[in-house]
Amino acid sequence: MLECFSQKPLTFELIGDPGLLKSCGFGPKDCQSLKFPASTFGLGLGAFGHGFEDAQSRFGEFLAVGGSAAYLPTDGTNVPDFMVCSGDLVPEVNVLYGLRCEGGFTQLLRFEAANVDSPIAFSDLVATALEVTGAPAIGMVMVVESAGLVGAALRRSPATAPVTNTSPFQYPEVRTWLSFSTERLYSRSLVLISGVAASFASDPLASLLRRMGSEASPLGHFHAAAFSYRPLKKGNIDLKATVSTLFETETLQGVLHLLTDDRKAAGPQESEFVRGACWISAVSEKK
């Protein structure tokens, strides 16, 4: 573990109302245009473009880290898009709901599985990060070599559907709304992950948090961008430089909301990693 000695505490602000997703109740008033400079990271449901009307048919999962942002459009192309800081250009996302964190990290954790056949479960990494910080809630960014991701992504934009009292995520409608990985995806990829985690659900983060493994704790909300593989540099590495290199030199393969699949008789399935770096810090609400 390496200390990062951040001079600025990590804070978060919640954007929008995630509850509107259940009714597809998003309208122009629910869309906020947010910039994500290098001092921030975030995730949520959003799209690039010039306001709500321009982005209306493309809203999907996004994440932003270190001056770069990526999202998966829901317009049928199924091709992820990204934006990288360059000069005065700062990634800007039209956000329906999500989370924006700003500040620095206090610790850098490096990990590596004993062997590639025994990868490390995502929930175990998050539990360790919570233990290291000793905080009830943390912000976390990771760059990892993947042994497989478990997650989901929207197939359709919830901003184009008529408002409904029936959740689109109930069976059988969910099959047309959500692409869920029944097997682990993006094995042997380099993956960028951002999100927040907590030992227990409490406001104001409670509406975003979900169980990450088979136990009641930890809870979290994380999005991931998968890239073509290259070995991750060992030792102390710079987050912004690492992220910029990923977007500029590797191929962005996909964007997912990471989840635990508890439908299988063999037990819950979750994302697993071979080795990686985790930047972590206690996080509190922006005042």
VOKERO-606795 format. One line per field, with one value per atom (N, C-alpha, C): atom name; x, y, z negated; residue number from 1. Coordinates in steps of 0.001 Angstrom, whole numbers, padded with zeros to 6 digits. Example, Ala and Ser with C-alpha at 12.3 -4.5 7.8 and 13.67 -1.06 7.14 Angstrom:
at = (N,CA,C,N,CA,C)
X = (013190,012300,013200,012850,013670,012900)
Y = (-005690,-004500,-003300,-002250,-001060,000030)
Z = (-007800,-007800,-007800,-007080,-007140,-007870)
i = (1,1,1,2,2,2)
// end
This chain:
at = (N,CA,C,N,CA,C,N,CA,C,N,CA,C,N,CA,C,N,CA,C,N,CA,C,N,CA,C,N,CA,C,N,CA,C,N,CA,C,N,CA,C,N,CA,C,N,CA,C,N,CA,C,N,CA,C,N,CA,C,N,CA,C,N,CA,C,N,CA,C,N,CA,C,N,CA,C,N,CA,C,N,CA,C,N,CA,C,N,CA,C,N,CA,C,N,CA,C,N,CA,C,N,CA,C,N,CA,C,N,CA,C,N,CA,C,N,CA,C,N,CA,C,N,CA,C,N,CA,C,N,CA,C,N,CA,C,N,CA,C,N,CA,C,N,CA,C,N,CA,C,N,CA,C,N,CA,C,N,CA,C,N,CA,C,N,CA,C,N,CA,C,N,CA,C,N,CA,C,N,CA,C,N,CA,C,N,CA,C,N,CA,C,N,CA,C,N,CA,C,N,CA,C,N,CA,C,N,CA,C,N,CA,C,N,CA,C,N,CA,C,N,CA,C,N,CA,C,N,CA,C,N,CA,C,N,CA,C,N,CA,C,N,CA,C,N,CA,C,N,CA,C,N,CA,C,N,CA,C,N,CA,C,N,CA,C,N,CA,C,N,CA,C,N,CA,C,N,CA,C,N,CA,C,N,CA,C,N,CA,C,N,CA,C,N,CA,C,N,CA,C,N,CA,C,N,CA,C,N,CA,C,N,CA,C,N,CA,C,N,CA,C,N,CA,C,N,CA,C,N,CA,C,N,CA,C,N,CA,C,N,CA,C,N,CA,C,N,CA,C,N,CA,C,N,CA,C,N,CA,C,N,CA,C,N,CA,C,N,CA,C,N,CA,C,N,CA,C,N,CA,C,N,CA,C,N,CA,C,N,CA,C,N,CA,C,N,CA,C,N,CA,C,N,CA,C,N,CA,C,N,CA,C,N,CA,C,N,CA,C,N,CA,C,N,CA,C,N,CA,C,N,CA,C,N,CA,C,N,CA,C,N,CA,C,N,CA,C,N,CA,C,N,CA,C,N,CA,C,N,CA,C,N,CA,C,N,CA,C,N,CA,C,N,CA,C,N,CA,C,N,CA,C,N,CA,C,N,CA,C,N,CA,C,N,CA,C,N,CA,C,N,CA,C,N,CA,C,N,CA,C,N,CA,C,N,CA,C,N,CA,C,N,CA,C,N,CA,C,N,CA,C,N,CA,C,N,CA,C,N,CA,C,N,CA,C,N,CA,C,N,CA,C,N,CA,C,N,CA,C,N,CA,C,N,CA,C,N,CA,C,N,CA,C,N,CA,C,N,CA,C,N,CA,C,N,CA,C,N,CA,C,N,CA,C,N,CA,C,N,CA,C,N,CA,C,N,CA,C,N,CA,C,N,CA,C,N,CA,C,N,CA,C,N,CA,C,N,CA,C,N,CA,C,N,CA,C,N,CA,C,N,CA,C,N,CA,C,N,CA,C,N,CA,C,N,CA,C,N,CA,C,N,CA,C,N,CA,C,N,CA,C,N,CA,C,N,CA,C,N,CA,C,N,CA,C,N,CA,C,N,CA,C,N,CA,C,N,CA,C,N,CA,C,N,CA,C,N,CA,C,N,CA,C,N,CA,C,N,CA,C,N,CA,C,N,CA,C,N,CA,C,N,CA,C,N,CA,C,N,CA,C,N,CA,C,N,CA,C,N,CA,C,N,CA,C,N,CA,C,N,CA,C,N,CA,C,N,CA,C,N,CA,C,N,CA,C,N,CA,C,N,CA,C,N,CA,C,N,CA,C,N,CA,C,N,CA,C,N,CA,C,N,CA,C,N,CA,C,N,CA,C,N,CA,C,N,CA,C,N,CA,C,N,CA,C,N,CA,C,N,CA,C,N,CA,C,N,CA,C,N,CA,C,N,CA,C,N,CA,C,N,CA,C,N,CA,C,N,CA,C,N,CA,C,N,CA,C,N,CA,C,N,CA,C,N,CA,C,N,CA,C,N,CA,C,N,CA,C,N,CA,C,N,CA,C,N,CA,C,N,CA,C,N,CA,C,N,CA,C,N,CA,C,N,CA,C,N,CA,C,N,CA,C,N,CA,C,N,CA,C,N,CA,C,N,CA,C,N,CA,C,N,CA,C,N,CA,C,N,CA,C,N,CA,C,N,CA,C,N,CA,C,N,CA,C,N,CA,C,N,CA,C,N,CA,C,N,CA,C,N,CA,C,N,CA,C,N,CA,C,N,CA,C,N,CA,C,N,CA,C,N,CA,C)
X = (000843,000000,000874,000529,001248,000333,000873,000098,000149,-000995,-001055,-001017,-001304,-001238,-002006,-003283,-004125,-004269,-004166,-004343,-005804,-006630,-008037,-008908,-009759,-010613,-011525,-011861,-012743,-014194,-014944,-016358,-017200,-018487,-019374,-020624,-021234,-022558,-023409,-024639,-025585,-026263,-026427,-027045,-028356,-029451,-030716,-031352,-032371,-033161,-033130,-032375,-032326,-033668,-034579,-035891,-036717,-036404,-037144,-036891,-035818,-035517,-036614,-037243,-038265,-039517,-039762,-040956,-040630,-039316,-038869,-039369,-039295,-039886,-038944,-037866,-036895,-037359,-037237,-037550,-036437,-036590,-035545,-035119,-036062,-035740,-034845,-034755,-033951,-032526,-032207,-030894,-029988,-028789,-027799,-026526,-025959,-024695,-023556,-022710,-021640,-020283,-019303,-017931,-017182,-016262,-015474,-013988,-013400,-011957,-011155,-009838,-008966,-009111,-009594,-009727,-010992,-011766,-013043,-013104,-014070,-014497,-015991,-016633,-018068,-018615,-019924,-020617,-022102,-022834,-024274,-024858,-025992,-026689,-026569,-025903,-025660,-025306,-024987,-024623,-023886,-023034,-022431,-023462,-023277,-024185,-024528,-025399,-025775,-027148,-027193,-028426,-029315,-030465,-031361,-031881,-032382,-032996,-031991,-030772,-029742,-029353,-029302,-028836,-029961,-031197,-032361,-032375,-031962,-032029,-030769,-029806,-028515,-028151,-028950,-028565,-028243,-027072,-026638,-025642,-025048,-024089,-022842,-022368,-021125,-020254,-018968,-018049,-017036,-016488,-015474,-014391,-013128,-011993,-010813,-010160,-008885,-008886,-009988,-010040,-010470,-010969,-011500,-012878,-013732,-015083,-015471,-016273,-016742,-018185,-018946,-020310,-020714,-021801,-022326,-023661,-023703,-024959,-026007,-027268,-028366,-029167,-028500,-029181,-029103,-028654,-028591,-027230,-026302,-024969,-024153,-024383,-023661,-022153,-021743,-020322,-020036,-019158,-018878,-018181,-018393,-017785,-017032,-016041,-015270,-014790,-014367,-013839,-012679,-011595,-010393,-010043,-009603,-009146,-008034,-008128,-007086,-007108,-006074,-006055,-007209,-008033,-009191,-010406,-010311,-011440,-011516,-012643,-012885,-014112,-014046,-015217,-016467,-017549,-018827,-019900,-020702,-021702,-023075,-024073,-025464,-025926,-026196,-026440,-027904,-028541,-029892,-029839,-028945,-028668,-027290,-026719,-025393,-024715,-023404,-022565,-021327,-020954,-019733,-018886,-017668,-016746,-015600,-015123,-014014,-013075,-011774,-010771,-009689,-008951,-007836,-008032,-007149,-007165,-006071,-006313,-005352,-004480,-004939,-004151,-004187,-003082,-003006,-002720,-003639,-003473,-003091,-002062,-001716,-002029,-002555,-002882,-002539,-002341,-002085,-002501,-003261,-003689,-002486,-002571,-001474,-001187,-002249,-002090,-003316,-003184,-004254,-005507,-005376,-006535,-007330,-006817,-007516,-007635,-008425,-008550,-009241,-009138,-009667,-011045,-012005,-013377,-013462,-014273,-014445,-014895,-015853,-016367,-015281,-014352,-013251,-012319,-012067,-011226,-011875,-013164,-013875,-013909,-014132,-014130,-012772,-011695,-010346,-010131,-010600,-010446,-011184,-012376,-013120,-012380,-011801,-011057,-009818,-009115,-007891,-008178,-009232,-009541,-010175,-010877,-011584,-012783,-013214,-014325,-015602,-016763,-018022,-018336,-017780,-018008,-016723,-016470,-015242,-015543,-014692,-014635,-013489,-013642,-012671,-012557,-011326,-011031,-010008,-010213,-009337,-008923,-007693,-007256,-006780,-007439,-007217,-007092,-006385,-006350,-007473,-008413,-009665,-009563,-010225,-010455,-011901,-012644,-014040,-014924,-015785,-016705,-018127,-018870,-020298,-021033,-021956,-022643,-023763,-024261,-025402,-025252,-025986,-026021,-027399,-027863,-029154,-029108,-030197,-030360,-031075,-031905,-032736,-032601,-032796,-032745,-034043,-033978,-035197,-035794,-035127,-035643,-036528,-036662,-037510,-038787,-038847,-040021,-041119,-042384,-043475,-043415,-043793,-043818,-044790,-044373,-045185,-045197,-046258,-046323,-045712,-045388,-044785,-043292,-042492,-041048,-040596,-039779,-039258,-038266,-037905,-036914,-037543,-038859,-039541,-039675,-039722,-039883,-041302,-041521,-040526,-039947,-040426,-039973,-038463,-037873,-036447,-035591,-036075,-035280,-035070,-035992,-035838,-035152,-035016,-034433,-032984,-032616,-031329,-030540,-029275,-028351,-027558,-027781,-027139,-026197,-024977,-023987,-024284,-024650,-024884,-023569,-022530,-021181,-020268,-019116,-018180,-017661,-017616,-017184,-015804,-015165,-013911,-012807,-012690,-011540,-010281,-009220,-007944,-008111,-008757,-008846,-008287,-007891,-007525,-008759,-009143,-010443,-010275,-010960,-011034,-012377,-012355,-013570,-013644,-014833,-015014,-016316,-016335,-017561,-017376,-018392,-018388,-018830,-018410,-018780,-018991,-019737,-020018,-020190,-019958,-020134,-021604,-022421,-023857,-024581,-025865,-026651,-027083,-026770,-027235,-027336,-028261,-028421,-027178,-026841,-027606,-027229,-026271,-025829,-026738,-027630,-028389,-029105,-029629,-030403,-029549,-028237,-027343,-026684,-026665,-025873,-026614,-025851,-026375,-025391,-025906,-025048,-024060,-022807,-021776,-021428,-021748,-021436,-022555,-022199,-023210,-023573,-022770,-023016,-023744,-024223,-024941,-024017,-022729,-021729,-020523,-019855,-020020,-021125,-021495,-022433,-021672,-022147,-021431,-022202,-021643,-022160,-020942,-020698,-019495,-019810,-019174,-019212,-017802,-017728,-016439,-016344,-015152,-014838,-013736,-014004,-013047,-012253,-010940,-010034,-009261,-008681,-007775,-006641,-006072,-005141,-003740,-003157,-001716,-001360,-000157,000217,000207,-000272,-000318,001039,001509,002795,002791,003903,004005,004466,004281,004744,003807,004360,003572,003285,002030,001669,000742,000778,-000044,-001394,-002463,-003803,-004116,-003929,-004295,-003501,-002189,-001361,-001775,-002099,-002515,-003821,-004781,-006084,-005957,-005198,-005016,-004391,-003400,-002744,-003718,-004588,-005594,-006463,-007006,-007918,-007199,-005939,-005228,-004562,-004231,-003461,-004171,-005210,-005909,-007301,-007937,-009273,-010333,-011247,-012359,-013359,-013580,-014402,-015843,-016068,-017421,-017499,-018722,-018989,-020112,-019917,-020874,-021144,-022342,-022646,-022361,-021364,-020978,-022012,-022397,-023415,-023001,-023704,-023571,-024762,-024497,-025559,-025855,-026994,-027344,-028403,-028551,-029577,-029102,-027821,-027285,-027270,-027570,-027589,-026204,-025173,-023799,-023371,-024237,-023906,-023705,-023625,-023484,-022227,-022367,-021239,-020922,-019648,-019247,-017960,-017598,-016381,-015157,-014131,-012899,-011697,-010600,-009421,-008151,-007149,-005869,-004894,-004793,-003919,-004411,-003929,-004381,-003962,-004460,-004198,-005523,-005657,-006890,-006547,-007109,-006978,-008219,-008030,-009161,-009054,-010200,-010241,-011614,-011648,-012937,-013628,-014958,-015699,-016862,-017135,-018245,-019006,-020243,-021075,-020551,-020565,-020138,-021126,-020608,-021469,-021679)
Y = (-001197,000000,001242,002228,003480,004621,005546,006706,007773,008401,009410,010842,011026,012330,013405,013165,014139,015412,016556,017834,018274,017621,017999,016794,016837,015688,015326,014056,013582,013795,014494,014741,014268,014040,013619,014488,014560,015164,014240,014019,013199,014046,013452,014143,013450,014181,013638,012624,011943,010987,009621,008651,007320,006606,007015,006390,006578,007609,007856,006786,006017,004966,003908,003651,002603,002944,004236,004648,005277,005316,006006,007446,008082,009403,010561,010370,011436,012412,013702,014743,015771,016828,017849,018444,018604,019212,018322,017027,016083,015962,016656,016533,017679,017336,018334,018113,019187,019108,019337,018315,018374,018156,018939,018755,017869,017067,016157,016382,017407,017634,016560,016666,015627,015450,016466,016394,015673,015147,014513,013084,012340,011102,010946,010117,009960,008823,008638,007580,007889,007172,007341,007015,007649,007485,008805,008773,010017,009793,010893,010829,012103,011999,013183,013854,015138,015830,017217,017885,019266,019307,018924,019008,017787,017858,016708,016215,017106,016679,015984,016495,015883,014507,014357,013105,012133,012523,011792,010315,009981,008588,007793,008400,007732,007517,007956,007865,006427,006254,004938,005062,003950,003956,004760,005590,006318,006273,006539,006786,007816,008552,009562,009460,009476,009371,010154,010951,011549,012377,013039,013869,013143,011928,011161,010625,010452,009936,008989,007976,006997,006634,006301,005829,004902,004143,003219,003754,004306,004823,003721,004097,003129,003336,003849,004118,002956,001792,000609,000329,001278,001055,000087,000118,-000738,-000527,000672,001014,002103,001861,002867,004082,005214,006473,007060,007908,008484,009879,010605,011954,012102,012753,012909,014388,014839,016216,016538,017713,018162,019680,020310,021762,022284,023131,023692,022773,021691,020762,019857,019888,019047,018185,016875,016024,016570,016630,017129,016099,015758,014707,015253,014947,015221,014096,014411,013401,013416,012241,012091,011827,010940,010751,010147,010320,009757,010358,010328,010719,011408,012509,013225,013442,012926,013058,013984,014745,015661,015660,015738,015725,014715,014337,013418,012120,011177,009877,009835,009058,008972,007726,006698,005463,004880,004239,003439,002007,001103,-000312,-001064,-001890,-002784,-004213,-005023,-006408,-007313,-008589,-009598,-010959,-011697,-013038,-013968,-014982,-015942,-016636,-016910,-017442,-017063,-017129,-016657,-017513,-018737,-019618,-019355,-018468,-018116,-016601,-015983,-014525,-014017,-012724,-012082,-011496,-011806,-011319,-009819,-009143,-007700,-007317,-008056,-007717,-007833,-008773,-008912,-007704,-007202,-006012,-004802,-004646,-003504,-003603,-004801,-004994,-004629,-005009,-004668,-003161,-002502,-001053,-000336,-000791,-000202,-000401,-001575,-001865,-000988,-000790,000008,001459,002028,003431,003607,002584,002698,003621,003938,004871,004112,004664,003992,004028,005022,005134,005591,005060,005399,005660,006482,006602,005738,005155,004159,004186,004241,004102,002989,002126,000977,000855,000397,-000077,-001503,-002463,-003874,-004728,-005829,-006865,-007843,-007970,-008678,-010175,-010931,-012356,-012579,-011489,-011568,-010617,-009898,-008949,-009478,-009211,-009519,-008193,-007926,-006648,-006541,-005322,-005076,-003720,-003551,-002272,-002093,-000876,-000583,-000833,-001365,-001518,-000316,000358,001459,002660,003827,005037,005209,005398,005603,006994,007831,009179,009254,008150,008146,007341,006559,005712,006512,006163,006830,006514,007487,007269,006141,005226,004054,003770,003100,002662,001283,000623,-000708,-000600,-001122,-001045,-001824,-001213,-001935,-003026,-003076,-004055,-005259,-005429,-006639,-007584,-008872,-009868,-009780,-009848,-010123,-008874,-007663,-006442,-006250,-006748,-006530,-007047,-008054,-008632,-007651,-006724,-005735,-004461,-004335,-003126,-003281,-004477,-004653,-005793,-005535,-006582,-007022,-008260,-008764,-009900,-009845,-010873,-012156,-013209,-014505,-015234,-014842,-015348,-014143,-014373,-013268,-012751,-011434,-010773,-010158,-009882,-009132,-009754,-011078,-011726,-011288,-011162,-010687,-009344,-008441,-007049,-006179,-004973,-003995,-003136,-002989,-002394,-001202,-000120,001066,001051,001211,001133,002357,002919,004005,003807,004276,004150,004471,004129,004338,003053,002901,001718,002116,001283,001540,000224,000267,-000923,-001191,-000144,-000293,000831,000630,001617,002746,003959,005130,006293,007189,008360,009246,009954,010090,009086,008188,007256,006039,005807,004552,004230,005246,004990,004426,004597,004110,002777,002399,001247,-000073,-001094,-002449,-003436,-004577,-005618,-006090,-006300,-006630,-008106,-008857,-010281,-011060,-012170,-013005,-012509,-011613,-011101,-009753,-009325,-008051,-006856,-007048,-006000,-006605,-005846,-004423,-004138,-002855,-002334,-001395,-001261,-000376,-000065,000830,001164,001501,000677,000824,000641,001448,001279,000967,000243,-000209,000039,000402,000504,-000503,-001413,-002465,-002064,-002297,-001957,-003197,-003099,-004152,-004303,-005493,-005834,-005281,-004810,-004591,-004736,-005215,-005397,-004065,-004098,-002902,-002678,-001449,-001092,-001393,-001887,-002205,-000987,-001077,-000019,001170,002321,003544,004113,004295,004811,006004,006885,008089,007793,008155,007833,008524,009832,010560,010060,009867,009398,008002,007148,005779,005775,006583,006637,007238,008318,008945,007979,007221,006248,005169,004741,003738,004220,005417,005925,006242,006656,007094,005957,004854,003801,002460,002240,000963,001122,000008,000014,-000118,000839,000766,-000270,-001311,-002440,-002375,-001806,-001772,-001035,-000678,-000018,-000775,-001083,-001887,-001282,-001535,-001354,-002698,-002752,-004019,-004445,-005719,-006274,-007655,-008149,-009545,-010324,-011432,-012281,-013384,-013272,-014253,-015237,-015370,-016264,-017706,-017954,-019280,-020166,-021452,-022408,-022585,-022338,-022511,-021390,-020391,-019283,-017997,-016863,-015566,-015497,-014895,-014673,-013179,-012849,-011454,-011279,-010043,-009738,-010188,-010606,-011091,-010502,-010336,-009681,-010445,-010300,-010980,-010088,-008843,-007879,-006478,-005505,-004156,-003129,-001920,-000791,-000154,000198,000802,002106,003188,004471,004651,004891,004928,006102,006499,007532,007542,007916,008190,009297,009219,010211,010738,012018,012638,013550,013872,014682,016110,016651,018027,018976,019920,020870,022143)
Z = (000000,000000,000000,000828,000916,000493,-000311,-000722,000372,000659,001714,001167,-000109,-000757,000012,000194,000891,000068,000746,000066,000042,000848,000930,000648,-000396,-000722,000446,000540,001597,001173,002014,001739,002920,002666,003742,003765,004943,005084,005931,005483,006226,007294,008457,009583,009934,009984,010452,009519,010044,009270,009946,009399,010012,010000,009120,009049,010311,011103,012344,013393,013223,014190,014210,013074,012987,013788,013998,014739,016084,016416,017645,017645,016478,016322,016559,017323,017534,018612,018314,019277,019320,020114,020235,018900,017980,016684,015833,016173,015391,015913,016989,017624,017193,016718,016338,017141,017643,018368,017382,017208,016212,016854,016409,016862,015873,016412,015592,015863,015226,015371,014642,014721,014174,012669,011965,010506,010065,011014,010693,011214,010702,011343,011089,011881,011717,012541,012411,013146,013129,013960,013977,015326,015598,016870,017618,018774,019484,020938,021621,023037,023420,024424,025014,025925,026186,027097,026607,027365,027077,026410,025144,024395,024522,023838,023715,025057,025880,027139,028046,028093,028926,028406,027081,026473,026153,026372,025868,026243,027435,027899,027594,026875,026671,025208,024262,022853,022455,021837,021388,020254,019839,018743,019121,018185,018421,017179,017384,016287,016743,015794,016074,015010,015447,014529,015109,014272,014642,015905,016215,017403,018659,018531,019664,019289,020288,020050,021170,020828,021812,021496,022557,022333,023460,023209,024207,024717,025938,026487,026625,026464,026573,027858,028891,030158,031132,030647,031488,032077,031983,032549,031704,030371,029427,029502,029891,029974,028946,027968,026947,027534,026907,027337,026153,026438,025335,025695,024645,024787,023809,024247,023435,023341,022158,021983,022978,023598,024511,024553,024005,023945,023118,023735,023035,023087,023843,023956,022734,022043,020872,021158,020884,021126,020446,021216,020708,021024,020026,020160,019792,020616,020256,019336,018085,017054,016615,016652,016111,014614,014211,012787,012636,011461,011238,010033,010092,008967,009523,008912,009305,008067,008087,006962,007348,006378,006633,005441,005735,004683,004979,003950,004131,003379,003680,003014,001950,000911,-000189,-000135,000576,000667,002074,002436,003649,003231,003536,003225,004490,004405,005507,005076,006002,005668,006840,006532,007560,007022,007814,007415,007354,006494,006359,007680,008457,009808,010626,011944,012830,012735,012207,012074,010801,009946,008706,008595,009480,009469,008209,007997,006794,007085,006222,006398,006127,006911,006774,005366,004805,003473,002409,002576,001619,001677,002885,003024,002368,002586,002014,000491,-000033,-001485,-002076,-001395,-001852,-001829,-000773,-000666,-001794,-002117,-003229,-004547,-004714,-005943,-006058,-004949,-004952,-005328,-004761,-005052,-006423,-006893,-008155,-008081,-006860,-006659,-006328,-006671,-006329,-004843,-004126,-002682,-002005,-000816,-000093,001379,001989,003432,003916,005093,005540,007063,007548,008970,009118,010106,010293,011752,011970,013279,013057,013701,013365,014620,014476,015503,015178,016093,015820,016054,015155,015383,015816,015998,016438,015659,016369,015753,015794,014730,014672,014526,015439,015378,016382,016529,017409,018073,019176,019876,020500,020524,021141,022647,023182,024628,025244,024435,024919,023992,024541,023731,022951,021640,020844,021038,021826,022068,023306,024037,025235,025039,023965,023723,023026,023242,022523,021034,020212,018766,018448,017566,017270,015777,015316,013922,013741,014854,014815,015069,014182,014344,015570,016432,017593,017206,015941,015500,014813,015013,014581,015769,015465,016528,017095,018416,019466,020123,019729,020391,020293,019215,018990,020137,020851,021939,023086,023257,024323,023836,022529,021962,021530,021118,020457,021074,021325,021758,020541,020096,018876,019245,018722,019056,018287,019012,018368,018117,018811,018575,018372,017754,017546,018889,019009,020234,020064,021187,021225,020372,020443,019820,020559,019837,020386,021107,020425,020852,019738,020090,019074,018831,017570,017246,016309,016640,015794,015076,013752,012935,012025,011887,010921,010169,008911,008141,006678,005911,004468,003782,002537,001758,000313,-000410,-001818,-002555,-003852,-004683,-004964,-004927,-005164,-004430,-004175,-003437,-004358,-003959,-004696,-003721,-004006,-003143,-003242,-002164,-000917,000174,-000079,000962,001123,000170,000123,001429,002119,003338,004467,004378,005430,005094,003838,003409,003586,003993,004153,003528,003103,002541,003603,003214,004188,004246,003222,003205,002555,001931,001290,-000104,-000662,-002009,-001958,-003110,-003189,-002970,-003190,-003011,-002290,-001431,-001156,-000149,-000115,000870,001802,003031,003939,005195,005971,007304,008158,009183,009998,011473,012310,013756,014250,015360,015882,017376,017828,019253,019551,020484,020829,022072,022011,023104,023549,024735,025187,024177,024123,023045,023279,022206,022107,020641,020323,018916,018173,016954,016126,015476,015544,014951,013453,012942,011520,010723,009389,008509,008464,008114,007989,009377,009723,011035,010888,011875,011862,012497,011818,012298,013623,013697,014911,016116,015946,017058,017497,016526,016844,017624,017178,017842,019241,019369,020683,021674,021219,022092,022540,021633,021989,023150,023009,024030,025341,025251,026451,027208,026521,027192,027274,026459,026483,027099,027403,027997,026910,026848,025898,026399,025601,026038,025550,024371,023842,022523,022124,020841,020149,018862,018105,016735,016229,014814,014154,013278,012663,011627,011690,010805,010331,009326,008905,009440,010115,010658,009647,008967,007930,008410,009735,010280,010391,010278,010570,009328,009531,008426,007824,008628,008153,007213,007047,006167,006945,006245,006905,007769,008938,009838,009852,009768,009782,010569,010834,011577,010790,011532,010916,011647,010886,011430,011076,011947,011745,010993,011397,010712,011036,010243,010537,009510,009709,008826,008436,007154,006639,005920,006381,005698,004828,003540,002621,001661,001133,000111,-000535,-001808,-002442,-001658,-001572,-000801,-001632,-001498,-002220,-001267,-001639,-000757,-000682,000536,000750,000084,-000669,-001388,-000578)
i = (1,1,1,2,2,2,3,3,3,4,4,4,5,5,5,6,6,6,7,7,7,8,8,8,9,9,9,10,10,10,11,11,11,12,12,12,13,13,13,14,14,14,15,15,15,16,16,16,17,17,17,18,18,18,19,19,19,20,20,20,21,21,21,22,22,22,23,23,23,24,24,24,25,25,25,26,26,26,27,27,27,28,28,28,29,29,29,30,30,30,31,31,31,32,32,32,33,33,33,34,34,34,35,35,35,36,36,36,37,37,37,38,38,38,39,39,39,40,40,40,41,41,41,42,42,42,43,43,43,44,44,44,45,45,45,46,46,46,47,47,47,48,48,48,49,49,49,50,50,50,51,51,51,52,52,52,53,53,53,54,54,54,55,55,55,56,56,56,57,57,57,58,58,58,59,59,59,60,60,60,61,61,61,62,62,62,63,63,63,64,64,64,65,65,65,66,66,66,67,67,67,68,68,68,69,69,69,70,70,70,71,71,71,72,72,72,73,73,73,74,74,74,75,75,75,76,76,76,77,77,77,78,78,78,79,79,79,80,80,80,81,81,81,82,82,82,83,83,83,84,84,84,85,85,85,86,86,86,87,87,87,88,88,88,89,89,89,90,90,90,91,91,91,92,92,92,93,93,93,94,94,94,95,95,95,96,96,96,97,97,97,98,98,98,99,99,99,100,100,100,101,101,101,102,102,102,103,103,103,104,104,104,105,105,105,106,106,106,107,107,107,108,108,108,109,109,109,110,110,110,111,111,111,112,112,112,113,113,113,114,114,114,115,115,115,116,116,116,117,117,117,118,118,118,119,119,119,120,120,120,121,121,121,122,122,122,123,123,123,124,124,124,125,125,125,126,126,126,127,127,127,128,128,128,129,129,129,130,130,130,131,131,131,132,132,132,133,133,133,134,134,134,135,135,135,136,136,136,137,137,137,138,138,138,139,139,139,140,140,140,141,141,141,142,142,142,143,143,143,144,144,144,145,145,145,146,146,146,147,147,147,148,148,148,149,149,149,150,150,150,151,151,151,152,152,152,153,153,153,154,154,154,155,155,155,156,156,156,157,157,157,158,158,158,159,159,159,160,160,160,161,161,161,162,162,162,163,163,163,164,164,164,165,165,165,166,166,166,167,167,167,168,168,168,169,169,169,170,170,170,171,171,171,172,172,172,173,173,173,174,174,174,175,175,175,176,176,176,177,177,177,178,178,178,179,179,179,180,180,180,181,181,181,182,182,182,183,183,183,184,184,184,185,185,185,186,186,186,187,187,187,188,188,188,189,189,189,190,190,190,191,191,191,192,192,192,193,193,193,194,194,194,195,195,195,196,196,196,197,197,197,198,198,198,199,199,199,200,200,200,201,201,201,202,202,202,203,203,203,204,204,204,205,205,205,206,206,206,207,207,207,208,208,208,209,209,209,210,210,210,211,211,211,212,212,212,213,213,213,214,214,214,215,215,215,216,216,216,217,217,217,218,218,218,219,219,219,220,220,220,221,221,221,222,222,222,223,223,223,224,224,224,225,225,225,226,226,226,227,227,227,228,228,228,229,229,229,230,230,230,231,231,231,232,232,232,233,233,233,234,234,234,235,235,235,236,236,236,237,237,237,238,238,238,239,239,239,240,240,240,241,241,241,242,242,242,243,243,243,244,244,244,245,245,245,246,246,246,247,247,247,248,248,248,249,249,249,250,250,250,251,251,251,252,252,252,253,253,253,254,254,254,255,255,255,256,256,256,257,257,257,258,258,258,259,259,259,260,260,260,261,261,261,262,262,262,263,263,263,264,264,264,265,265,265,266,266,266,267,267,267,268,268,268,269,269,269,270,270,270,271,271,271,272,272,272,273,273,273,274,274,274,275,275,275,276,276,276,277,277,277,278,278,278,279,279,279,280,280,280,281,281,281,282,282,282,283,283,283,284,284,284,285,285,285,286,286,286,287,287,287)
// end
